[in-house]
């Protein structure tokens, strides 16, 4: 079997919701929820038995009995269906398996698979198939997603949506009830991403691919004697800079020699942060919180950040405390901010220390795993009440590793 039991500490907590959609823990539930997880295929399936030195997934600490729908098919479909699934995309497999077995679980959790979550919820609404669906989404303001969400949201019991601008859009423009939305911050493994000693801080860096404005960063650095490695790629032909691929490297040859490029593993990126005086997050205008992962990693490593002031990052930090805001697309302002912080390493260190305190207090993975656990316990309670009323068949025996 591929399912495994993921435990949080303390176990057995149910959800209590505040008026703004945030989740808190309350009394223990009668049993841990059984959850079918449909995860983004970009994520490796978390497995507590596998050794590894990378960041720990928050999913490993979710308080639920979990079965994944992945290529291993721990949901045990019949042989003829397995043969079919080998011939179709994984997203279709996830939708079909959720329709087949989802009602037997306390909840179906869609983990960063917006298309799967929305199609599944819409099919459940059309067919009146009963199952409890929780979706972790990111940017729902894209036109196609917004149209689907408008039709599908009545069958989504809870939507975990970290960016505040996206929650506002969901309520204002899509009609999602505010009490269906859950506000959790993006988090990280603060034990992996932690300050480490380095022999001098003689460089700066940038990282990531979503909505990055690396051409503006390169222009800002032109003529400066400040080394910078960009753990990403530069393709000046892309108009939107959304999820640039590793092969998209047009424009890198024109960058000055002290600006280098190249994607990195988590361990390599951690070493780059450690050697950097601060981290730059240049962004194109966006209504989502693109860049927050890089910002959290930098803060966790004790590094200040310079970030483009975009709508989606509203309120992410206090200017001059954990970092510096600069106008988006303004290479002269970015150049000035880089020079000022480079020439004042003590100020950069103070900002980095404030950032570390910020992530330790509110952005450690425990915050996310406990929040998701609370949501799943809450939805499981709804499922059990419906089960007692005869609306949903009882779940089968638990799959475990």
N, C-alpha and C positions, 0 to 999 in steps of 0.2 A: 504494500500500500504506500501511496505517496503522501497521505495526510499525516499531519503531526499535531501534537497538542502543544499549543503556545500558551505559556503561563505568564501572568503579570503578578507583581507583588504590591499590595496584598490582593489575593484572589477573591472572586465572588462579589464584585461590586456592581450595583445597579446605578442607573443614571438619574440624576436630578437636573432639570434644565432651568436655566435662568431666562429672563425675558428677552435677552438679546441672542439667544441661541447657543450660548456656551454651555458646556456640560460639566457637571460636578458629580462626585460619587456619593452614594447614600447607602442604605442598608443592603446587606448581602442578599443575593437572589437564591432561589432554591437549588439551582444547578447552573453550571456554566453553559452558555449558549453553544449550539452546534452551528457552525458557519461555513457556508460554501464560498470560497474566495475565487474571484475572477481577476487575475492580476495582469498588468501590462507585461507583455512578453519581453520588453527591454530589461525588466528586473529578473535576476535569477531567483528561482523559488527559494525562499529562506529555509535553511535546513540546519537545525541546532547540532546535528551530529557531524557536520562537515567542518574540518579545521580551516582556519584562514586568519590572516592578520589584518584584513580590511575592516571598514566600519561595520558595526553590528546593525542589523535591520531592526527597526522599531517593531516590525511585525512579529518578531520572535517573542516579544513580551506582551502581546495582546492576550487578554484573559478569555480564551475561547477554545473550543475543540474545532480545529480547522481542517478542511479538506480542500485542496486546490484542484481547479480544472486546468491542467496543463497537459503536455504531450504524454505524460506517464498515465493519465486517466485513472486517478485513484477513485473515481466515482463508479468504476466497474460497469461500463456500458456493455451490452451484448456484443458478441463477436462481429456480427454484420455491421453494427454501428461503428465499431472500432475501425473496420475496413474503410467505411465511408469517411471517417474523421481523418484518416491518413491522407486523404485527397483534397481536403478543403482547408482554408486558412484557419488559424487558431482562434481568431475572433468569432468566426461562425461556430466553431466547436463550442466555445464558451457560452454563446447564446443558446445553442441547441441543448447542451447538457444542463444549463440552468433551467430551461423550460421543462426538461425531463425529470430532474431530481430536486430542483430548488424548493418545491413545496414541502419536501420532507425535512428541510432544515429550519432552524429558528430564524435564520437570516441569510441572505445572499449579499456578500460584500464585494462591490466593484471597485478595485484598487487602481485608480488612474487609467481607466479604460472608458473614456466618456462615450465613445460610439457604442460599445457593448452595453453599458449601463442604460443609455437612452433608448436603444433599439429594444432591449429586453423589457424595460418598463413600458414602452409603447405596445409591444406585443401582449404583455400581461393585461394592459388596459383594454385592448381590443378583444382578447379572448376571455377576459374576466378570470384568468388564472390567478389563484391566490398565492402570493409569496411576499415575504418582507424583504425589501431591497434597500440597502444603504450604499451610497455612492460617494467616493472621494474624487472630486473634480477640481480642475484648476482654472482654466479660462473658458468660460461659457458664453462670453460676449461675441464670439465668432458667429457669423450669421447662421450657418447651417446648424450649429449646436444650439443656438438660441431658439430656432424654429422647432427643433426636435424636443428641446426641454419644455417649451410651452405646451406641447401635446403630451409629454411623458411624465411631467413632474407629479401629477396626482398619484402615480403609482410608485414614487420614490418616497419611502418612509422618512429618511433623513438624507440630507446632502451635506457632506463635510466639504466646506469651501473656504480654504484659508485666506485668499486675497479679499480684503474688505471692499475694494472697488467692485469685485465680481459679485459679492453678496448683495451689494447695493443695486447692481444691475439686475440680478436675479429677481429681486423684489419689485423694483421700479418698472422694468421693461419686459419681464417674462411672466410676472404674476405668481412667483413662488411664494408661499406663505413664509413669513419671517421665522415662525417657530419650527419650520422644517429644515432650516439652515443651521449648521453647526460651525462655530468659529474656533478653529484650532490653528496655532502657528506652525509653520514649517520648522522642523527640529532636526537634530543631528546627534551623532554619537560623540559626546563631549570627552569621552575617554580616549577615543582615537584621534579626534581633532583637538589637540591640547598643546599649549606652549612647550617648545623644546629648545634647548640651547643651540645656538648657531655661532659659527666663527665669523662675526662681522655681518652687517646688514648692508650689503653693497649693491642691492638690486631692488626693483619693484616688480610686480607681476599683475596679471589679469588671467581670468579663467572663465570657461563656459562658452555656450554657443547660442542660446536663445536670446534673440533681440539684441545681440551685442553690436555696438558701434565701434568696431576696431579701427576702421579708417580714420575716425576722429581722434582716437588715441594715438595712432601712428603720426598723424599731423601734429599733435600736441608735443610729441617726443622728438620730432625732427629738429636737429641742431642742439639738443640737450645731451649732456654727457652723463645720462642716467640709464644704465642697462635695464631692460625690461624683457621678461619672457611672457608671452601670451600662450597659455595652455588652451589653445583653440586654433582656429584657422581663420584666414583672411581671404574673403572672396568679394572684391569690390563690385562684381557684376550682379550680386544678389540685392534685390530692392528692399527686402524686408528683414533679412538676417534671422530667419526662424529655423532653428535646428539645422545649422550648416553641417554638412557631412565632412568627414576627415579628408576627402579628396578635393574639396572645394578650396583651392589654394591660389586662385588667380589674384595677383596683386601683392603677394608676399615678396616677390623679387624686387619690388620697388621700395620696400621698407628700408630704413637706415640700418646699418650693420649691427647696432647695439640693441635692435628690437628683433627678437627671435620668436619663432612659433613652433608649436608641436603639442598635440594632446598628450595627456599623462595618466598613468594609473593613480589610484587614490594615494598610494604610498609615495609616489614621485611628487604628486601635487602637495602632499603634506610637507615634504622636504623643501619644495619651492617656497611655500608660505613661510616656513621657518627661516629661510635665508633672505626674505624680503622685508624691507623697512615698512611698507604698507601695500595695500591691494587696491587696484583701480577696477571699477565696474562700470564701463561706459555702455550706456543703453540707448537704443532708439526709442522714440515715443511709444509707450505701451500702456494699456489699461489693466495690465495684470502685473503681478509681483515678480516678473522675470529678474533673475540675478540674486534672488534672496538666498539660494543655496550657497553661492560663492561668498556672499556677505556673512552668512552664519559661519561658514568654515573659517573665513579670515578672522572674525571676532573670536571664535573658539581657540584659534592659534595665537590670540593676543595681538592681532594686527588691526590698525586703523583702516578705514575704507574711504575712498573717494568715489562717489556714485552720482550718475546723472539723475537729476530731479525729474522723474516721470510720474504720471498720475497713478500708476499701479503701485508705486513704492511710497505713497503718501503715509507719513507718520512712521516709517520704518525705523528711524533713529533721530536723535536730536543733533542738529548741525553744531559742530564744535565739541561734541561730547564723545560719541563713538566714531565719528567720521565727519566728512565734508560733502555737502551737496554742491553740484555745479550744474549750470543749464545744459540741457540735452543738446548735443550737436555743436556745442561752442568749443572749438579746439583751443582758442585763446584763453578762455576761462579755465579749461581743464589744464592747460599748460601752467597757468599761474598757480593753481591749487597744487599741482604736482611739485613745482619748484618750492613753494612755501613749506609744504610738509617735508620734503626731502631735506631742506636746510634746517629743520627743527625736529631732530630725531626724538628729543624728550617729549615734545607735544604728541608726536606720533605714538610713542610708547604709552602715554597716558590714555590716549583714545583707545588703543588696543586693549589695555587693561580694563577699561570701562566696557568694551565690547565683550570681553571674556566674562565679566560679571553678568552682563545681559543674557548671554546664552546659558550660563550655568543656572540662572534663576528661572528662566522661562522657556528656553528652547532646547533643553535636553530631550532625547528621545522618550524619556519616561512620561513627559507631558503628552506626547502624541499617542503613545501606546495606551496610557490610562484613559485618555479622552476617547479613543476609538473603542476601548473596552466598555466604557460607560454607555456609549451609543448602542453598541451591540447588545448589552444587557437590557437596555431600555426597549429596544425593538423586539428582543426575544420575549420580553414580558407581554408585549402586544400579541406576538405570535402564539404564546401559550394560552392566553385568554381566548383567542379565536379557536385554538385547538380544543379547549374544553367546551366551547360552544358547538363543536362539530364541523367547523369550517375548513380545517386543515388536517390532513392525515398525520398521525404520529410519525416522528422521524425514525429511520432505521438505526441499527446498531452503529456505534461510533467507529470511524476509521482512525487508527493511530499508527504511529511509526513503530 
